[in-house]
Amino acid sequence: MSVSFSSFDLSADQRTTLDTADEYARNELYPLAPRMDAEEWWPAEAFAKLGAAGYLGITVPEEYGGVGTDLFTSGLVLQALSRWNHAMGLAWVAHENLCTNNLYRNANELLRRRFLPGLCSGKLVGALGLTEPGAGSDALGSMRTTARRNGDHYLLNGSKIYITNGPVADVLLVYAKTAPERGAQGISAFVVDKDFPGFRVAQKLTKMGFRGSQTAELVFEDCRVPAENLVGQENAGVAVVMSGLDLERAMIAPICLGISERALELSLDYAQSRVQFGRKIADFQMIQAKIAEIYVAVETMRTFTYRVLAAANDLEIGGGGRGRIHALTAASVMYAAETMNRVLSEAVQIHGGTGYIWESEINRLFRATKLLEIGAGTTEVRKLIISGELLGKNA
Ligand SMILES: Cc1cc2nc3c(=O)[nH]c(=O)nc-3n(C[C@H](O)[C@H](O)[C@H](O)COP(=O)(O)OP(=O)(O)OC[C@H]3O[C@@H](n4cnc5c(N)ncnc54)[C@H](O)[C@@H]3O)c2cc1C
């Protein structure tokens, strides 16, 4: 049996989007994946090509250079990209969702017109900087980066860590405290251009998985950011963060789904070609059981991922960060990330020694485990969000 990637609940247009993006990713991005993994190589021209093919600015209206569709469509594209090159999928979601979509939803007209066309064409690469060396799960409370108004500029001081696209980004959405004494209510969001004086990439970080996706520590030393680059109101950054994180969580589950779908396909191929004891290993019931379990995991992941993407699709600007959608998006990524780990563990087992060899595709997928239990709020934080909503403790 060959695995169909189709899903019964997609409309004809949605299925076409998924299939077309799948074909694009297989032809254009899959061939880049081995070198990205081996060398942590960044294919600098890939984003311009993604833009030209209509895979950037999906949620941004056409008047700003975007495609003008929606979050669900964006999730389908990410699912397809992640089947064939999940490192590019991660770079894409940081650019497309964390930076571009957040800017579109929260920036004023001036900033939208200045930055969105370049982000939508792929001429500019975007990133988002929230996490700091001392502020991970407690990103808001422990944030030390400050922004002090100085005439028509703000001066940013501090550092950000584990920032996806950090080493290659042209435009960064950065959070800093404009009123540290007000805690989380004293945070503001800024658009930082990589050429602003006082900004630098302190170091590129080497990862165990998603290796072609570039990750960095960033430093701000009296970094001069024009006051007009403030996103939203001063000290109102917490709403931008919380709303953005809900959408980010809904959007990360498709990465887990795409990787898991590919793991199932590779496992089926391997089980039907590898011969031991004079028989294909697919003839052994214990291998059949693993395949059945992976299949059930992928199907349930797909159903839940789509359901939550659909629920998040029409989230109003400024919405989220609380209530049903806050719990649902946390649940979606929590389930998808944990299920993906199980899928890949069994998929590597089916591959035997081949699965343990670094260069094999299934090993590349296996090394993608864990990150999606950590980024965008850890599994533990997701559990706090879900139980907090159910028990009324998040207010
Ligand atoms: C490859 C990669 C890419 C990333 N990309 C970005 C990016 O683009 N932009 C960005 O801003 N950030 C990014 N991050 C950061 C990511 O969001 C953080 O790593 C994550 O939020 C966890 O923070 P931490 O690593 O400091 O862990 P910590 O917060 O130090 O957590 C350590 C452990 O303690 C647990 N813990 C913490 N608090 C509690 C609690 N209250 N109850 C129970 N357990 C708790 C955690 O769950 C975890 O198990 C990225 C991270 C990685 C690894």
PDBQT file of the ligand as one rigid body, heavy atoms in Angstrom, charges set to zero:
ROOT
HETATM    1  C1  LIG A 401      16.388  25.350  18.181  1.00  0.00    +0.000 C 
HETATM    2  C2  LIG A 401      15.621  26.368  18.958  1.00  0.00    +0.000 A 
HETATM    3  C3  LIG A 401      14.988  27.395  18.288  1.00  0.00    +0.000 A 
HETATM    4  C4  LIG A 401      14.328  28.406  18.992  1.00  0.00    +0.000 A 
HETATM    5  N1  LIG A 401      13.817  29.486  18.307  1.00  0.00    +0.000 NA
HETATM    6  C5  LIG A 401      13.390  30.561  19.022  1.00  0.00    +0.000 A 
HETATM    7  C6  LIG A 401      13.043  31.779  18.338  1.00  0.00    +0.000 A 
HETATM    8  O1  LIG A 401      13.065  31.859  17.105  1.00  0.00    +0.000 OA
HETATM    9  N2  LIG A 401      12.691  32.849  19.099  1.00  0.00    +0.000 N 
HETATM   10  C7  LIG A 401      12.637  32.806  20.464  1.00  0.00    +0.000 A 
HETATM   11  O2  LIG A 401      12.325  33.816  21.074  1.00  0.00    +0.000 OA
HETATM   12  N3  LIG A 401      12.938  31.651  21.134  1.00  0.00    +0.000 NA
HETATM   13  C8  LIG A 401      13.324  30.535  20.440  1.00  0.00    +0.000 A 
HETATM   14  N4  LIG A 401      13.665  29.377  21.111  1.00  0.00    +0.000 N 
HETATM   15  C9  LIG A 401      13.599  29.353  22.570  1.00  0.00    +0.000 C 
HETATM   16  C10 LIG A 401      12.550  28.444  23.167  1.00  0.00    +0.000 C 
HETATM   17  O3  LIG A 401      11.272  29.012  23.035  1.00  0.00    +0.000 OA
HETATM   18  C11 LIG A 401      12.967  28.177  24.625  1.00  0.00    +0.000 C 
HETATM   19  O4  LIG A 401      14.090  27.317  24.581  1.00  0.00    +0.000 OA
HETATM   20  C12 LIG A 401      11.856  27.591  25.463  1.00  0.00    +0.000 C 
HETATM   21  O5  LIG A 401      10.859  28.540  25.700  1.00  0.00    +0.000 OA
HETATM   22  C13 LIG A 401      12.349  27.044  26.821  1.00  0.00    +0.000 C 
HETATM   23  O6  LIG A 401      13.159  27.962  27.488  1.00  0.00    +0.000 OA
HETATM   24  P1  LIG A 401      14.567  27.451  28.074  1.00  0.00    +0.000 P 
HETATM   25  O7  LIG A 401      15.297  26.757  26.994  1.00  0.00    +0.000 OA
HETATM   26  O8  LIG A 401      15.241  28.625  28.699  1.00  0.00    +0.000 OA
HETATM   27  O9  LIG A 401      14.210  26.381  29.165  1.00  0.00    +0.000 OA
HETATM   28  P2  LIG A 401      13.857  26.651  30.714  1.00  0.00    +0.000 P 
HETATM   29  O10 LIG A 401      12.763  27.631  30.819  1.00  0.00    +0.000 OA
HETATM   30  O11 LIG A 401      15.121  26.950  31.461  1.00  0.00    +0.000 OA
HETATM   31  O12 LIG A 401      13.296  25.231  31.166  1.00  0.00    +0.000 OA
HETATM   32  C14 LIG A 401      14.135  24.165  31.612  1.00  0.00    +0.000 C 
HETATM   33  C15 LIG A 401      13.205  23.045  32.091  1.00  0.00    +0.000 C 
HETATM   34  O13 LIG A 401      12.423  23.497  33.223  1.00  0.00    +0.000 OA
HETATM   35  C16 LIG A 401      11.050  23.313  32.968  1.00  0.00    +0.000 C 
HETATM   36  N5  LIG A 401      10.291  24.366  33.618  1.00  0.00    +0.000 N 
HETATM   37  C17 LIG A 401      10.485  25.699  33.568  1.00  0.00    +0.000 A 
HETATM   38  N6  LIG A 401       9.543  26.344  34.282  1.00  0.00    +0.000 NA
HETATM   39  C18 LIG A 401       8.703  25.378  34.778  1.00  0.00    +0.000 A 
HETATM   40  C19 LIG A 401       7.537  25.393  35.599  1.00  0.00    +0.000 A 
HETATM   41  N7  LIG A 401       6.991  26.535  36.033  1.00  0.00    +0.000 N 
HETATM   42  N8  LIG A 401       6.965  24.216  35.915  1.00  0.00    +0.000 NA
HETATM   43  C20 LIG A 401       7.478  23.044  35.476  1.00  0.00    +0.000 A 
HETATM   44  N9  LIG A 401       8.585  22.961  34.695  1.00  0.00    +0.000 NA
HETATM   45  C21 LIG A 401       9.187  24.128  34.362  1.00  0.00    +0.000 A 
HETATM   46  C22 LIG A 401      10.932  23.392  31.454  1.00  0.00    +0.000 C 
HETATM   47  O14 LIG A 401       9.736  22.808  30.987  1.00  0.00    +0.000 OA
HETATM   48  C23 LIG A 401      12.179  22.621  31.039  1.00  0.00    +0.000 C 
HETATM   49  O15 LIG A 401      11.927  21.239  31.131  1.00  0.00    +0.000 OA
HETATM   50  C24 LIG A 401      14.256  28.330  20.406  1.00  0.00    +0.000 A 
HETATM   51  C25 LIG A 401      14.835  27.252  21.082  1.00  0.00    +0.000 A 
HETATM   52  C26 LIG A 401      15.519  26.287  20.393  1.00  0.00    +0.000 A 
HETATM   53  C27 LIG A 401      16.182  25.161  21.155  1.00  0.00    +0.000 C 
ENDROOT
TORSDOF 0
